[in-house]
C-alpha cells in the first residue's frame, strides 16, 4: 500500500500540549452484500481528501479574510516510539501561517487580517479546505476559524482571537455525593472553569471591536459540547470556545 510522503517539521515547534481529535471508523463485524449497496445506503459515507494543486502553480494568494496555514505533520510515533497505524494517528489542529488575504470590508471600513505570516496558530477541528501545495498539506480557512495564536509550545499561553475565550477546566469530582470513588470512565466532564485569556472581541457592522463580557480570572459555566479541548504540558485540561458559549459567571 502506498504511503503519503513525509513532511519535514524542523521549521515548526513540537506543538506539545495540543490534543487534537481522532476519528476512528470500525468495520469489524460489519457484513455487506454487494446487492445491498444502493445509492441511499452509501449516501452518508463521505471521503474528504486534500485538493492537489498542480506543480505549475507556484503561488497561492488567499482572498478577503482567508488565511493559508501549513499544517503540522501528523505524529507517526507515540512518545514511547511505537509506530502508529494511519487509523490511530491524531489529526493536528495547529500550523504556521504562510499567506493571508487583504482583509474584510465593513461598510466603508477595511479591517486587516489579525494574524501575520509566520505566526503559529490553532484552528477549529473541522474548518477550512485542505490543499496539497508545494509538496506539503495546507489548510485554507477564514480568519474566524482560527482559535488563537500559539506563542509558546504550551496551550496555556494561547492568545485567543476575536470573541474566543481560553478556559482552564475545573478538575472532575473524585467522589460521588455519597462518598463513592469514581473511576476515570465514570467521572462526569465538568462544564465549569477559570478564564485564562480572552480575545479582543467580535467585529460589529462597522468593523469596530465589541469587548467581551468575561475577563481573565472569572469562573464561568459554559455549554457542554462547545469549543475545542486541549491538554496542557502539565496535564491540565483546557477548552477554547466562543464567548457566546459561556452561559454564566459564577461567584
Secondary structure, 3 states (H helix, E strand, C coil): CCCCCCCCCCCCCCCCCCCCCCCCCCCCCCCCCHHHCCCCCCCCCCCCCCEECCCCCCCCCCCCCEEEEEECCCCCECCCCCECCHHHCCCCCEEEEEEECCCEEECCEEECCCCCCCCEEEECCCCCEEEEECCEEEEEEEHHHEEEEECCCCHHHEEECCCEEEEEECCCCCECCCCCECCCCCCCCCCEEEEEEECCCEECCCCCEECCCCCCCCEEEECCCCCEEEECCCCCEEEEEEHHHEEEEEC
